[in-house]
């Protein structure tokens, strides 16, 4: 029960701190002091205390989209192994439910953007949908390969890679971590795919989709986006942390890895410019290539001599 409470607290609070660490890292590389890592929490509270401004041209879809999207992200969080290496809800093929419940939430986010009637937001929704279409097969290739290797069809399969693959396991873990990190950048709308601070009309993707959201709706969207990024960091952390560690050591290692990944994201955003739109697809296909390498290694391990 104690570890469950700790996991829930980490899930609800750590995403804010993760965003704060990213901003602090970017400020460090820019030679600035930057805001406190707690600033995202105060920003969220400020948004929740504001009034909603809703266009008369929108329907119930626009009003429901932020709540549905946030709810699906929270449900997906129940399927992901957190600080102690265990998921709150465990069942076979949970990674399929994880992908499609997030996809369901994104579907309503896209509908909410389209419901405004703005061609500008429609452009962003079209780009977001296109990116997700490319990422999804790569994710399933990687997860299905690991499931076939370990004969475990949940996220707990991560802990059995070294036992099932031997020396090849280290390479599979490294490639899977790289694929998940690329997915984090893509789904989290971060540089070099997207820039959460951009205000250039022709390059905005996710940010343009939420231009008409305000107050509590915008607060839920920003919190949900942070939790989604945190979930991918949690998957990477559980991929790296060995099996059999005591819960306390696992929690400490989990938080350290999440912190280091946040610093890495901030460093990338400080050292790499956002790609031109024509090159974004080439970057996204790197995840597909990585997943195919995982599939090749797993196939060789199972059927090779």
C-alpha positions as CSV (number, residue, x, y, z in Angstrom):
1,X,0.0,0.0,0.0
2,X,2.8,2.4,0.8
3,X,4.5,1.9,-2.5
4,X,1.2,2.4,-4.3
5,X,0.8,5.8,-2.5
6,X,4.3,6.7,-3.4
7,X,3.8,5.8,-7.0
8,X,0.6,7.9,-7.2
9,X,2.3,10.9,-5.6
10,X,5.3,10.6,-8.0
11,X,2.9,10.3,-11.0
12,X,1.0,13.4,-10.0
13,X,3.9,15.6,-8.9
14,X,7.0,14.4,-10.8
15,X,5.8,15.6,-14.3
16,X,5.7,19.2,-13.0
17,X,9.2,18.9,-11.6
18,X,10.3,17.2,-14.9
19,X,9.2,20.3,-16.9
20,X,10.9,22.5,-14.3
21,X,14.2,20.7,-14.7
22,X,13.9,21.0,-18.5
23,X,13.4,24.7,-18.2
24,X,16.2,25.1,-15.7
25,X,18.6,23.2,-17.9
26,X,17.7,25.3,-20.9
27,X,18.3,28.4,-18.8
28,X,21.6,27.1,-17.6
29,X,22.9,26.5,-21.2
30,X,21.6,30.0,-22.1
31,X,23.6,31.6,-19.3
32,X,20.5,32.6,-17.3
33,X,19.4,31.8,-13.8
34,X,16.0,30.6,-14.9
35,X,12.8,30.1,-13.0
36,X,12.4,27.7,-10.1
37,X,11.7,24.0,-10.9
38,X,8.5,24.5,-9.0
39,X,7.3,27.2,-11.4
40,X,5.2,24.7,-13.6
41,X,3.1,23.9,-10.4
42,X,2.4,27.6,-9.8
43,X,1.5,28.1,-13.5
44,X,-0.9,25.2,-13.3
45,X,-2.6,26.6,-10.2
46,X,-2.8,30.0,-11.9
47,X,-4.5,28.5,-15.0
48,X,-7.0,26.5,-12.8
49,X,-8.1,29.8,-11.2
50,X,-8.8,31.5,-14.5
51,X,-12.1,31.7,-16.3
52,X,-12.8,29.8,-19.5
53,X,-13.1,31.7,-22.8
54,X,-15.0,29.5,-25.3
55,X,-15.9,30.5,-28.8
56,X,-19.6,30.4,-29.8
57,X,-18.7,28.5,-32.9
58,X,-17.5,25.5,-31.0
59,X,-19.6,22.5,-30.0
60,X,-19.5,20.0,-27.1
61,X,-16.5,18.3,-28.7
62,X,-14.2,21.3,-27.9
63,X,-15.4,21.4,-24.3
64,X,-15.0,17.7,-23.8
65,X,-11.7,17.2,-25.6
66,X,-9.3,18.4,-22.8
67,X,-11.1,16.3,-20.1
68,X,-11.2,13.2,-22.3
69,X,-7.5,13.6,-23.3
70,X,-6.4,14.0,-19.7
71,X,-8.5,11.1,-18.5
72,X,-7.0,8.8,-21.1
73,X,-3.5,9.8,-20.1
74,X,-4.2,9.0,-16.5
75,X,-5.6,5.6,-17.4
76,X,-2.5,4.9,-19.5
77,X,-0.4,5.8,-16.5
78,X,-2.1,2.9,-14.6
79,X,-0.6,0.5,-17.1
80,X,3.0,1.7,-17.0
81,X,5.5,0.3,-14.4
82,X,6.4,3.2,-12.1
83,X,8.9,3.8,-9.4
84,X,8.9,0.3,-7.8
85,X,8.9,-1.4,-11.2
86,X,5.3,-2.5,-11.0
87,X,2.2,-1.3,-12.8
88,X,-1.0,-0.4,-10.9
89,X,-3.0,-2.5,-13.4
90,X,-1.3,-5.6,-15.0
91,X,-2.7,-7.8,-17.8
92,X,-1.4,-9.4,-21.0
93,X,-0.7,-7.1,-23.9
94,X,-1.1,-4.0,-21.8
95,X,1.2,-2.2,-24.2
96,X,-1.5,-2.4,-26.9
97,X,-4.1,-0.8,-24.5
98,X,-1.5,1.8,-23.6
99,X,-0.9,2.8,-27.2
100,X,-4.6,2.9,-28.2
101,X,-5.9,4.6,-25.1
102,X,-3.3,7.4,-25.7
103,X,-4.4,7.4,-29.4
104,X,-8.1,7.8,-28.3
105,X,-7.1,10.8,-26.2
106,X,-5.2,12.3,-29.1
107,X,-8.1,11.7,-31.4
108,X,-10.3,13.9,-29.3
109,X,-7.5,16.5,-29.1
110,X,-7.5,16.6,-32.9
111,X,-11.2,16.8,-33.0
112,X,-11.1,19.7,-30.5
113,X,-8.7,21.6,-32.7
114,X,-10.8,21.0,-35.8
115,X,-14.0,22.0,-34.0
116,X,-12.8,25.6,-33.7
117,X,-13.2,26.0,-37.5
118,X,-9.7,27.5,-37.7
119,X,-7.7,26.4,-40.8
120,X,-4.6,27.3,-38.7
121,X,-5.4,24.8,-36.0
122,X,-6.5,22.3,-38.6
123,X,-3.0,22.5,-40.1
124,X,-1.5,21.6,-36.7
125,X,-4.0,18.8,-36.2
126,X,-3.1,17.3,-39.6
127,X,0.6,17.3,-38.8
128,X,0.1,15.8,-35.4
129,X,-2.0,13.0,-36.8
130,X,0.6,12.3,-39.5
131,X,3.4,12.0,-36.9
132,X,1.5,9.6,-34.7
133,X,0.6,7.4,-37.7
134,X,4.4,6.9,-38.3
135,X,5.3,6.4,-34.7
136,X,2.7,3.8,-33.8
137,X,4.0,0.9,-36.0
138,X,7.5,1.4,-34.7
139,X,6.3,1.2,-31.1
140,X,4.4,-2.0,-31.7
141,X,7.4,-3.6,-33.6
142,X,9.7,-2.9,-30.6
143,X,7.2,-4.1,-27.9
144,X,6.1,-7.2,-29.8
145,X,9.7,-8.2,-30.4
146,X,10.5,-8.0,-26.7
147,X,7.3,-9.9,-25.8
148,X,8.3,-12.7,-28.3
149,X,11.8,-12.8,-26.8
150,X,10.8,-13.0,-23.1
151,X,7.4,-14.8,-23.6
152,X,5.9,-12.1,-21.3
153,X,3.2,-10.0,-22.9
154,X,3.1,-7.1,-20.5
155,X,5.5,-4.2,-19.7
156,X,7.2,-6.6,-17.2
157,X,8.9,-8.1,-20.2
158,X,11.5,-5.3,-19.9
159,X,12.9,-7.1,-16.8
160,X,13.4,-10.3,-18.7
161,X,15.4,-9.1,-21.6
162,X,18.9,-9.9,-20.1
163,X,17.7,-13.3,-18.9
164,X,16.3,-14.2,-22.3
165,X,18.9,-12.6,-24.6
166,X,22.2,-12.9,-22.7
167,X,24.9,-10.6,-24.1
168,X,22.5,-9.4,-26.9
169,X,20.2,-8.1,-24.1
170,X,22.4,-5.1,-23.5
171,X,22.2,-4.0,-27.1
172,X,18.4,-4.7,-27.2
173,X,18.0,-2.6,-24.0
174,X,20.0,0.3,-25.5
175,X,18.1,0.2,-28.8
176,X,14.7,0.1,-27.0
177,X,15.7,2.9,-24.7
178,X,16.7,5.0,-27.8
179,X,13.4,4.2,-29.6
180,X,11.4,5.1,-26.5
181,X,13.4,8.4,-26.1
182,X,12.7,9.3,-29.7
183,X,9.0,8.5,-29.1
184,X,9.1,10.8,-26.1
185,X,10.4,13.7,-28.2
186,X,7.8,13.1,-30.9
187,X,4.8,12.5,-28.7
188,X,5.9,15.1,-26.2
189,X,6.2,17.7,-29.0
190,X,9.8,18.6,-28.2
191,X,12.8,19.7,-30.3
192,X,13.8,18.7,-32.9
193,X,10.3,17.6,-34.0
194,X,8.4,20.5,-32.4
195,X,9.1,23.4,-30.2
196,X,6.7,24.1,-27.2
197,X,7.8,27.8,-27.1
198,X,7.5,28.6,-30.8
199,X,5.2,31.4,-32.0
200,X,6.0,31.0,-35.7
201,X,2.7,30.3,-37.5
202,X,4.0,28.1,-40.2
203,X,6.0,25.8,-37.9
204,X,3.6,25.4,-35.0
205,X,2.2,21.9,-34.5
206,X,0.9,21.0,-31.0
207,X,0.9,24.6,-29.7
208,X,-1.3,25.8,-32.5
209,X,-3.9,23.1,-31.7
210,X,-4.5,24.6,-28.2
211,X,-4.5,28.3,-29.1
212,X,-8.3,28.5,-28.3
213,X,-8.0,26.7,-25.0
214,X,-7.8,28.7,-21.8
215,X,-8.1,28.5,-18.0
216,X,-8.7,25.0,-16.5
217,X,-8.9,23.4,-20.0
218,X,-5.4,24.7,-20.8
219,X,-4.2,23.6,-17.4
220,X,-5.4,20.0,-17.9
221,X,-3.8,20.0,-21.4
222,X,-0.4,21.1,-20.1
223,X,-0.5,18.7,-17.1
224,X,-1.6,15.9,-19.4
225,X,1.3,16.6,-21.8
226,X,3.8,16.5,-18.9
227,X,2.4,13.2,-17.6
228,X,2.6,11.7,-21.0
229,X,6.3,12.6,-21.3
230,X,6.8,11.3,-17.8
231,X,5.3,7.9,-18.8
232,X,7.9,7.4,-21.5
233,X,10.6,8.4,-19.1
234,X,9.2,5.8,-16.7
235,X,9.3,3.1,-19.4
236,X,13.0,3.9,-20.1
237,X,13.8,3.9,-16.4
238,X,12.2,0.5,-15.9
239,X,14.0,-0.8,-18.9
240,X,17.4,0.2,-17.4
241,X,16.8,-0.7,-13.7
242,X,17.7,-4.4,-13.1
243,X,15.3,-6.9,-11.8
244,X,15.4,-7.8,-8.1
245,X,16.3,-4.5,-6.5
246,X,14.8,-3.5,-3.2
247,X,11.8,-1.1,-3.6
248,X,13.7,1.8,-2.0
249,X,16.7,1.5,-4.3
250,X,14.4,1.1,-7.3
251,X,12.5,4.3,-6.4
252,X,15.8,6.3,-5.9
253,X,17.2,4.9,-9.2
254,X,13.9,5.7,-11.0
255,X,13.9,9.3,-9.8
256,X,17.6,9.7,-10.8
257,X,17.0,8.4,-14.3
258,X,13.9,10.6,-14.8
259,X,16.0,13.6,-13.6
260,X,18.9,12.7,-16.0
261,X,16.5,12.2,-18.9
262,X,14.9,15.7,-18.2
263,X,18.4,17.2,-18.2
264,X,19.1,15.5,-21.5
265,X,15.9,16.8,-23.1
266,X,16.8,20.4,-21.9
267,X,20.3,20.0,-23.3
268,X,19.0,18.8,-26.7
269,X,16.6,21.7,-26.9
270,X,19.5,24.1,-26.1
271,X,22.0,22.6,-28.6
272,X,19.8,21.6,-31.6
273,X,17.5,23.7,-33.7
274,X,14.2,22.4,-34.6
275,X,14.3,20.6,-38.0
276,X,12.6,21.9,-41.1
277,X,9.3,20.3,-41.6
278,X,10.6,18.3,-44.6
279,X,13.3,16.8,-42.4
280,X,11.0,15.9,-39.4
281,X,9.8,12.8,-41.1
282,X,13.3,11.6,-41.7
283,X,14.0,12.0,-38.0
284,X,10.8,10.1,-37.0
285,X,11.7,7.2,-39.3
286,X,14.9,6.8,-37.2
287,X,12.6,5.3,-34.6
288,X,11.3,2.8,-37.2
289,X,14.8,1.9,-38.1
290,X,15.7,1.3,-34.5
291,X,12.6,-0.9,-34.0
292,X,13.6,-3.0,-37.0
293,X,17.1,-3.4,-35.6
294,X,15.4,-4.7,-32.3
295,X,13.3,-7.1,-34.4
296,X,16.4,-8.3,-36.2
297,X,18.3,-9.0,-33.0
298,X,15.4,-10.8,-31.4
299,X,14.9,-12.9,-34.5
300,X,18.5,-13.9,-34.5
301,X,18.5,-14.7,-30.8
302,X,15.4,-16.9,-31.2
303,X,16.1,-18.6,-34.5
304,X,19.8,-18.0,-35.1
305,X,22.5,-20.6,-34.7
